[in-house]
């Protein structure tokens, strides 16, 4: 077989995993979130820059503030998921770079002295880490519901600051009743991949 | 244990997987790449938009054209990896949306009629798919070497068109001698995650 990953793991992470739209009441613990992070923190980023920052929304007061900035279709899911995470990019990640990339500490100044360059790099690499995070939530036996339909400026003002850009909001929990639509079709290999 | 994913799979995909800088001569087959794609195509994207496009660089002539646009540090790796993939975002992904998101075919016009909106969405979601792709390469028992140090305009002109934006170039193969530096440190959970 071309894949060495166990078929059960393939199903857990990709083939049978789905974006859940409803959840049971079963809580998601901090212990689970720490285990997810301690797995996916090893996913690669450019210069090991690790720009992803996560805000776990646990209090009813914070949940209410978040729901107010979600799109109409996403608000009910965001209001009822056991746990909701705001995933953001840290545009000032370069401050940690000498610690994170010790064999070339000059990278901070050589490559990332300009804010627009940092923003572009932070956005790309935080998106990679957001995908690792989704895979990690699934590795914990949980369903993720990633969403990009929200008022980004509102969420940034409520929960972050001008140095942190919200990328997505993720509902996390065990899937409830009618948690998903039928699986939508996927583009074929021949549509996506060309060889030169 | 908080994670249900088998520890062997955790190691394969994250804990022991590394970004390889050298590779053996063992080839990477089209069968392997098809298996990788057929696994990671199920990773979620907004509106199931699937904007990632992949160019596999197999001929010596194409390899030479690609190496010419890589940064000085990345050129030798790109020249010697068994297989190199250019990962790009399709900014005209909305053309496929009625097929990919059949329960709301109006999404193409309601949300994605403006090119800047499509570019932003394509960049974020293709980056998610790039991360799924890296995980998938590891699921095939291969090492990935993702790189963002290249002349993007040059690669776009040589291998793509104005509707496709290069995101990264990935070396793929079995790790060779001295394939990596010691693992760099990672940010702690408490640095990355806050709770409100």
Interface residues (C-beta under 8 A of the other chain):
Chain A: X1 X2 X3 X4 X5 X6 X8 X9 X10 X12 X13 X14 X15 X17 X19 X29 X30 X31 X32 X33 X34 X35 X36 X37 X38 X39 X40 X41 X42 X43 X44 X46 X48 X50 X52 X53 X54 X55 X56 X57 X58 X59 X62 X96 X99 X100 X101 X102 X103 X121 X123 X124 X127 X128 X129 X130 X131 X132 X134 X135 X138 X139 X140 X141 X144 X146 X148 X159 X167 X168 X181 X183 X184 X185 X186 X187 X189 X192 X193 X194 X195 X196
Chain B: X1 X2 X3 X4 X5 X6 X8 X9 X10 X12 X13 X14 X15 X17 X19 X29 X30 X31 X32 X33 X34 X35 X36 X37 X38 X39 X40 X41 X42 X43 X44 X46 X48 X50 X52 X53 X54 X55 X56 X57 X58 X59 X62 X96 X99 X100 X101 X102 X103 X121 X123 X124 X127 X128 X129 X130 X131 X132 X134 X135 X138 X139 X140 X141 X144 X146 X148 X159 X167 X168 X181 X183 X184 X185 X186 X187 X189 X191 X192 X193 X194 X195 X196
